[in-house]
Structures are given as structure tokens and as C-alpha cells.
Amino acid sequence: MTDNALTKVYLKDYTPPAYQVKTIDLDIKLYDDHATVDARLSVKREHDGKLALLGRGLKLLQVSVNGTPLSDDQYTLDDEQLIIHELPDEAMIETSVKIWPQTNTALEGLYQAGTADEVMFVTQCEPEGFRKITFYPDRPDVLAEFTTRVEADKKYKTLLANGNLIESGELGDRHYSIWHDPTLKPSYLFACVIADLEVMQDYYTTSEGREVVLEIYATKHDLDKCHIAMQALKDSMKWDEDNYGCAYDLDRYMIVATGQFNMGAMENKGLNIFNTSCVLASPETTTDERIFQVKSVIAHEYFHNWTGNRVTCRDWFQLCLKEGLTVFRDQSFSGDFRSKAVQRIEDVAVLRAHQFVEDAGPLSHPVRPESFVEINNFYTLTIYEKGAEIVRMIANLLGKDKYRQGTDEYFRRHDGQAVTIEDFLSALSIGDERVLDFLAWYRQPGTPEVSGGFVVNGSRVTVNLSQKTRHVAGYDAPVALPIPVDTAIFDGETGKLLAQKMLLLTKDSDSFVFEDVNLSSGARPIVSVLRNFSAPVKLDFEYSDEDLVKLVTFETEGFNRWQALQTLVNRLLLGKSDNVSLLTQTLPKVIPTLMKTDAMLAARLFDIPSEQELAAAYESNYQPTLIKQKRDTLKQSIATSLKDVVGEWYQALPIEAYEDEPEARGRRQLRNVLLNIALAAGVAEAEDWAYAQYDNASCMSERLGALSAMVEFDLARGDDYVADFYDRFSDEDLVIDSWFSVQARADSRDVAFIEQLMTREDYDWNTPNRVRSTLLGLAAKPTQLWTKEGIELFLTAIASLDALNPTLAARMVSSLSRWYTLGEPDKAMAKEALTNLQKFVKSKNVLESLSNIINA
């Protein structure tokens, strides 16, 4: 490792590129053990400085300028870049390189994926993978018009690249295709696929009258699982036209599914590369949750066509500009296709369980980072999920019409450009200049904490709010942020909604007055704040336990009904309340009605924060065993209190013919929750219910839900069903990933069992989905992770991944970021293990993450 391996790149040091690339012509030829890439770049000077053609792992065969080959003394070449001396202001640069995709395990650049029987070659160029394909100014603010020729043996019948197909032909036992993308794009959006795939084809006519060919490519075995993705794509195209006025601009839209992919999917212009887990779906092999995720990811990558592709990032510090905005768009899309309340619950649950934890630890960083060593390490929940919450706050502040006016202006101003957060806020501020104040949210790390209460004086209700954010080391002292707080007042006796207003807290503390609140005689108001989670903050409002129960009963907004119960649950778990009976008495009152009106919301009312989420409440002396004991005790108390009714509720939800509708999905989700409660309560028939649900399942949600319960409660015949499940789906990789995950996450399976899973012949270290299935399962069980055996297994896996796939390894390391909050002797053991790992890893991805974590 070189001395400058951890050299930081700073936002403040940004300079525009000296040269822009006007056009690039690529010729990619694949052979049995290597590939060659010829590139022809038309460049023009726009600023002072040299042209840095970035390249990594390339063998330079030839370089020429304006048709003249260069001698060795006319350029400088090292492991990272090619610099041409005395380059004219306008030039045609031609390079020829040799690369080895067959041995590329990092899954960046052009690499081999698939199986021994179904080999395929795909690309991943975001953020810095294009430099592993050819020498190029590989940065987001260099936008060019791409023409790509792809050539390979005819055994690979699928030859794809970005844009429109303009030519194809045969060359003996080889063939080629040529693609042209008329839109300017940065190199990170380049894509190429060489494979033998089948294609599902459909069509969509845009609002502008363009007929677009829609194609999803997968192996023959998987093609029948692409129907759901295809419909989701058409739904996404229509939704984007209706809600943002954005129509698709090419003649073809292609999606390719591959199992070896570090991310969920990639929005390459017109040719999206997808992890199979985010595109393949069928009721028989995919749970409702995963099917809905497929729809969401399909939408997300399609929406990037405008928010990320047509308008892209000036530099990688602006990553949240495309990702946060697009996550908000896909969340809004998803909310239109399911219960909006449950969609919001899902969004916030992910935010709290992961992003709040990130904000609370050593990996905390602003939504727009100020520096990085390895940009791959900043594809974080802060960038994506917190970035989406900032856009949501702005959209809610503006209202539907002004928000649409602002996004229209954003596209009008910046189509075809690489821009910044300031550009985005400037466009949206045409309807309200307060939008500019939200820049502080992008600059400041940490999760704000909002506290408050209210005072009643006759018909006047005054809501008092204050905010604070912890000071993260290395950053300026935190400032007050603009925090929208959606607030409603209910009559404490009748439950009538009396007032509603979006408050905007912009100072350290402030008071907001509601006049003429007509309360019933002697009634105490119930003030509901942060409705629909109107800002990504931690809330400490002066509610009594009884107030929270009334909120569950009176609230007309589904998210805050869930939020009220979550607050009560957290108080019980963190020792701030011991009124368990109030919780157990409330559930039987609200569940029966919700079962008929919104079963999915009913299922979510049983949520209990994960051990990882609860751990974030501790800055020191965190004891995983104690937290687990409290959590298990509360779960058991709830189950015991419902023993007499849970069977009736479960049997009121019989297995029916499969339907992919919100109501049916809700019933299936609630049935799985009730099955677990019945088993925990010791209902005599519950074990037979689990077996029967598995045997009679109409879909994967029911079958996997039953199997998960059997494994979690270690039922007598559970192992038989585990074996049956594997035999049924042994040729379905994604289903077997779930088989691994169910066992790795179960409390009944210890570290030794997980280690056995990871030594099986079907445990493929080159497939990220398989690796995540076990390591994230272990990370979800702190009582097992933070043991000598647990941390040794986890870090041994990281060391192996560091050589194979540094990007994946670094992301797994983040699961250990809160080690310093442990009590002794666990804390000392964890630090020693993490420090020792530094001696064995070499990638800057893992070294940067470890350095930040250890120095917390």
C-alpha cells in the first residue's frame, strides 16, 4: 500500500475539467481470456490545465494524437493516469488497451458474471469503473456523445450498449453491434453487455408520441420472472409523465439481470444493469415485500433518466443530488401503489434503523460530504434516505403546485448539464425563497433532536418547540435548521380534529399559537406533532402514556398512529415507562377494526424496534444481552396478553387464491405476524398452523413466513421443512439466498451454525447477494456478533472480501461502526479485533472505513 493510499479529495478543491470530450467512439472486442478496447476521443480545451486520462489495470498498446502515434517521451503513464504532453487545444486522441474481464472479481469496469454454464460480461462504471475499461477523463462533469461498437464470438448472441442500435453484422464466427447515444452523458453512465440471454419485449408510447421498445434480458431459466418488472416499468413511465412531465427520450429502454452485482441496480442511460434480486419476481419465488421492492427499484432507475442522467452531478460530492431526489420520487411512486401510511412507515423504519444509527456513530457525515478517500464508501443511507427526506421537506413546504413549478424550472435550466445542490435549490426557490435555507441540511451531519410541549389558555393552544444537533467531531458547530413540523390538534374527549398547520421551526426554540381551538368543556387537547414524519428528526414531545393511547385512537393520519405506539414501545424498552398493560390493552381495541380496513397497517402496529436501532440510544456501556432480554420480555408480554384472541384473528385470515393487491398483501403480512405471536404465546394449535400454512401456501410470502417461524421457534419438524424448502427451490438462486438469510437471522441459530452455512459448497463468495444473506444476518444479532466467535467470523469474512470485492467488504464493515459504545470487556475485544484487521487488508475502501471506525 502506497503512502498516499488514504489521500483525501476535498469539495473545496474542485476545479472544472481542462478539456471537454465532445464525442467518444469505443470499439470493444471480447476474446476468450481478454478484451481489447479502442477509444477515439474528440477533445477541446475549455480551461487551463492538463488533460488527465484516468486508467486503472489497463495495458496500453498504443496512443496517438490527430492520427500520429506518440513516442514514450511524449506522454507520462503511471498506475492511475495517462498524461499527454503538449496537447493542442483541439485534438483527436486514440488509444488501444488490453483488459482482463474474466479475472475481474471487484465487479467494477467490464467483468465476467453468471455461472460456468451461463457466462456473461457486464459493466459497472459508477462511480469510477470506466477507467478500468479505457483511458478517459472519468469524472461526472465531462459529458460526451457516445458511439459504441461491441464484438464477440457468436456464442454470445446478446451484444448491448447505451442508446439506439444503428448497425449489426456478422464476421465469420464472430458478430458485432453498434450503438449510438445522442444524449450527452458522463462516463459513469456507460454500459455494455455481452451474453447469451433471452429477452422479454413490450412497447410504450410516451406522452410525446414516441413508441419505445421495452426489453428485459435474463437467462432462459429466469425470463418468466420478468413480467412484474415489465409492468412496473410501464407504470413508472406513465407516473413520471403525470407527476413531473418527464417523457422518455430514446427509442429503446433495456434492463439486464445479473446475479453478480454490488448494488441493487444501475441507471446507465437506456441500458440499466440490475441485480437479479431487484428485477426477477414471481408470486411462487418472491415475497410480497421483495416484489414491491422490485417495483420500487425499477421505478427508481427509470426516474434517474431525468434526475441523474439528463441532469447529472457536477462532482461526486453532489451524489445526493441525483440519489436523494430520485429516492423521494420512487417513494412517492410506491405510495401511490400501496397504503400511503404503510409506505411512510416503511421509509421511516429504514431511516431510523440504519441512517439514524449512521448519524450517531463515527461514520456520520453530511448529506453532501466535504471530503472522501474512496467515493464508493459514500453510497450510504445518509446520501440516499436522508437526502430523500430533505427533498420531501422542501416539497411539503412548497405544496404540490409550487414544487412542480420548481422541478419544471430545474429541468428547463439544466437539461444536459452537470450541476450542484445549489443549482437544484435555486430552481425550486422560484416559488418560495425559504427553500434556499435548506442548504444547511446538506452541509451539517447528525440527526436533529426536536423537543417540546404545549400550553392551553382558554381557546388558545401554544406549541413550544426547540431543536439541537450533536456536534460531530471535525465539523463546524451545528446551527439551527429549518424543520417543518406538521401539527394537528384533536379534542381529548371526542377525538374531533380541531386544527392543523405546518409549523416551520427555524430557530433554536420558538412558539407557535393556534387561536380559537374549540375544545369540549373540560377537555384536554391532544397535540399530534411531526405528522407523516414531516422532518428526519428525533422527537421528544411531552406526551403522557395516556396521550399516546389517545393518539392511536384519534389520529386520522396512519403514520402517526403507528408512531404513537412506537413511542410507547420505546419508553418501555428504554426504562422510561413500565406501563406495559396500557400497551397490551390498546392493541385488542384497534386491531380488529384495522384488520378489516387496513390489515397492512395493523401488522405494522406490532412493530418492535430492532436491536440495532435500540443500540443507537446508547453512547456507552451498551450491553447487547440486556437489550435483547428487555426486547424479548416485551414481545413475550404482548404475545401472552393476546393468547386468548390471536387464534381467532389468525383463523379470520384464511389462505386464499393469490392476488397482488394492497388488501391481499396486507392480509398475508398480518397472518405472518399473528403466527409468530401465536407461537410465542404458546397457543396449542400454532405449531400445526405453521406446518399447514407452509403446505397450503399460495405464494412465497406465506411459505417463507411459515418457514421463518419454524426456524425462529425451532419447531419439532422445522428441519424437515428447511430441507424441503431447499429441495423445492434449489435451482432458484434468489430463493436460496432467502433460505440462507432466514437461518442466519434466527435466534435459534448460533455463530457456529452461520459459519457452517458459509462453508457450504453453494456459498458463493463472488455473489454479493449470498454473502449479504449471512453477514447481515449475523450483524442483526448483536448478542452473537459481539462475541469472540462472532466478531472473528465477521472479520475473517471481511479480510477475504477485501481481496475479492473491496466495495462489498467496506459496506459490510459499516455494520461494526458502533463498537465503541459497548461495555467492557466487549469494547476492548472489539477494538483489538478491528485494529488487527488493519494489518491484513489492503484496499483503500476498507482501510478508510476501518480508520474512521477505529478512531471514533
Disulfide bonds with the S-S distance in Angstrom:
none
